[in-house]
Amino acid sequence: MAISFEKALGVSQYTVGIRSKRAEIIASNIVNADTPHYKAQDLDFASALKTATSSLNSSMSRTHDKHFSVNSTMDDGLGYRVPNQPDTGDGNTVDVQVERNLYMQNALEYQSSLQFLGGKFKGLNLAIKGA
Amino acid sequence: MSLYNIFDVAGSGMSAQSLRLNVTASNIANANSVSSSAEETYRGRHPVFAAEMQKAAAGQSESIPVQVLGIVEDQDPLRHEYNPNHPLADKDGFIYKPNVNVMEEMANMMSASRSYQTNVQVADAAKQMLMKTLQLGK
């Protein structure tokens, strides 16, 4: 009986990836807090997880420089945030306070996902060593 | 690995904000630089920020760093003052003062240093996340 890592690790292997992606997006928002016309973005966790867990993503390999990169993905959950102030004067929709809180929250969620993943590894280790 | 991109993004923000702080410092330092003609007078300078969309548009990564497109000179009218006793006064007795608003620059300075600090904290949090990742399974 072979151990399938896919099954053994469960959903946490995907959540870590999504949360690191989300950290990147929120960091971009914070960095562009002073950029005119920048629109804040965020990741919808539910649909991102759905896309990550279903293996429906496909991409075509490029064998020539002039080929376009084609990849068909489902909804990756990326969207623009609805600003709570209609006009800030320069078309920027970043609310730094909100973004900072979300970044911190996301970092904690990342660490808890990591804990779950680490727990899975510990369990596997125990199963192998037996003590 | 997308967590490493956060360092690039936060770094771009830190360099942009430190440039803004630099420009603000020049503006405040030269707020009282008097001269004898409108052409020679120091004009307030402002950096122009823009989001660097190329990589994100190509679908290569989610991160959007900030870039400084350039520095523009303030086109507000200069302040000129009648002061014939001033050593730099022109033949009509006028001296020219920069169009720098010190209050505005102070607010700009505070905003830039806060944004810089926020970027440092973002990079620091990313570092902690990566450190935790390295310890996975231990």
Chai-1 contact restraints between the chains, C-beta under 6 A:
chainA,res_idxA,chainB,res_idxB,connection_type,confidence,min_distance_angstrom,max_distance_angstrom,comment,restraint_id
A,S20,B,S2,contact,1.0,0.0,6.0,A-B,restraint_1
A,S20,B,L3,contact,1.0,0.0,6.0,A-B,restraint_2
A,K21,B,S2,contact,1.0,0.0,6.0,A-B,restraint_3
A,K21,B,E62,contact,1.0,0.0,6.0,A-B,restraint_4
A,E24,B,S2,contact,1.0,0.0,6.0,A-B,restraint_5
A,E24,B,N5,contact,1.0,0.0,6.0,A-B,restraint_6
A,E24,B,I6,contact,1.0,0.0,6.0,A-B,restraint_7
A,E24,B,E62,contact,1.0,0.0,6.0,A-B,restraint_8
A,E24,B,S63,contact,1.0,0.0,6.0,A-B,restraint_9
A,I25,B,E62,contact,1.0,0.0,6.0,A-B,restraint_10
A,A27,B,I6,contact,1.0,0.0,6.0,A-B,restraint_11
A,A27,B,V9,contact,1.0,0.0,6.0,A-B,restraint_12
A,A27,B,V122,contact,1.0,0.0,6.0,A-B,restraint_13
A,S28,B,V9,contact,1.0,0.0,6.0,A-B,restraint_14
A,S28,B,S63,contact,1.0,0.0,6.0,A-B,restraint_15
A,S28,B,I64,contact,1.0,0.0,6.0,A-B,restraint_16
A,I30,B,T118,contact,1.0,0.0,6.0,A-B,restraint_17
A,I30,B,V122,contact,1.0,0.0,6.0,A-B,restraint_18
A,V31,B,V9,contact,1.0,0.0,6.0,A-B,restraint_19
A,V31,B,G13,contact,1.0,0.0,6.0,A-B,restraint_20
A,V31,B,V66,contact,1.0,0.0,6.0,A-B,restraint_21
A,N32,B,A51,contact,1.0,0.0,6.0,A-B,restraint_22
A,N32,B,V66,contact,1.0,0.0,6.0,A-B,restraint_23
A,D34,B,F49,contact,1.0,0.0,6.0,A-B,restraint_24
A,T35,B,F49,contact,1.0,0.0,6.0,A-B,restraint_25
A,T35,B,A51,contact,1.0,0.0,6.0,A-B,restraint_26
A,T35,B,V66,contact,1.0,0.0,6.0,A-B,restraint_27
A,Y38,B,A51,contact,1.0,0.0,6.0,A-B,restraint_28
A,A107,B,A125,contact,1.0,0.0,6.0,A-B,restraint_29
A,A107,B,M129,contact,1.0,0.0,6.0,A-B,restraint_30
A,Y110,B,M129,contact,1.0,0.0,6.0,A-B,restraint_31
A,Q111,B,K132,contact,1.0,0.0,6.0,A-B,restraint_32
A,L114,B,K132,contact,1.0,0.0,6.0,A-B,restraint_33
A,G118,B,L136,contact,1.0,0.0,6.0,A-B,restraint_34
A,G118,B,G137,contact,1.0,0.0,6.0,A-B,restraint_35
A,F121,B,G137,contact,1.0,0.0,6.0,A-B,restraint_36
